[in-house]
Amino acid sequence: MSSAPWAAVAVTRRGRSTLDALREQGVAFDAWVPTRLADGTRYHGYGGSLSALVSEKFFDYRAWIFLLPVSAVVRIIAPLLVSKYTDPCVVAIDERPQYAVCLLSCHEGAGNDVTRRVAALLGVHAVVTTGSEVLNRFSLDLWERELRWVRGPSRDMTTLSRLIVEGEAVGVVQESGPVLWPHRMDFMPWIYPNWDRVPAQNLKTLRGWLWITHRSGPLPHHPGVIFYPPVLAVGIGVSRGTKATHIADVVDRVFSENQLALQSVAKVATIDIKKDEEGLTEFAAQRGWPIEYFSAPTLNDTPGVFSPSHVAVRRVTGAVAVAEPAALRAAKLGTLLVPKVKTDRVTVAVALQTTW
């Protein structure tokens, strides 16, 4: 992967001048031009075909900007396409220039954003053709990137996206996460706090469903898509020298037994004297979860009634309890979903950040 996130290609001196204009306004990219136009420093030269260059380096960049006609760019990138979830975004700018056109990964790859930025800097028209953008509809593709919500596996994503673009009624069951999300009003009055509150008639008539939840389990109604907001905090207490694999086994069992989604974990929490606990650090790193540490006085001042630690543990840590108050603190004093579960070397509690 290149150190620059974008690549830009020009095949004429005029096109190279356009790239110069972008650079002068602070846009960073690797620039590729035919060898005859290269200068050895600001521009990389390629001696073979442009198709060969792009084929070799296509996935080295998050975005490609071509100073070429749309038809030429399409022919170059067509054999390379894999998935909208992995392909870089591609923008084509005409030679004059007058237009910047988003061709590929316009939502998932932030291509529309790249196109608008480039167009604004060059003073040209941004051409964006994705349905939700043109019709000012809500785009499911943007939730993961903008809201940091994890999408569950589903074959209904395309169906739900089409229903939303076409203005069909789609129901939402939101059990957790922020209530103020983009285009929420577009789904009124079909938003419910849980499945039990959905009128039976609406289960039959609404064309699709979005389930925003921290709970695991299959989607009750189809077509639909599940999204997991990062709302769970896992409080953990560990004995010295506990292996990451042992911690993982306990956490996974607790989540499975309580029908909670690991995808909704926002962070791990524990007492500050465990900052050098290698097993816990390794476990959190493997899951991609940050760790938040709290002092014993802070844990002891946490409101609530908690299962006390063993007297020997209290003597060492200075905290009356660790897992439960740590989880609550990390969840901004929300709701304790799972009280302390204790094994011989690990204690685990789970708290939910209250809807906000």
Secondary structure, DSSP 8 states (H G I E B T S, - for coil): --SSSEEEEE-SHHHHHHHHHHHHTT---EEEEEGGG--SSSSEEE-S-HHHHHHHHGGG-SEEEEES-HHHHHHHHGGG---TTTS-EEEEE-SS--EEEEEE-SSTT-HHHHHHHHHHHHT-EEE---HHHHTT---GGGHHHHH--EE---S-HHHHHHHHHTT--EEEEE-SS-S--TTGGGGTT-EESSGGGS-HHHHHH-SEEEEE-SB-S--SSSSEEEEE-S-EEEEEEE-TT--HHHHHHHHHHHHHHTTB-GGGEEEEEEEGGGTT-HHHHHHHHHHT--EEEE-HHHHHTSSS------HHHHHHH--S-SHHHHHHHHTTS-EEEEEEEE-SSEEEEEEE----
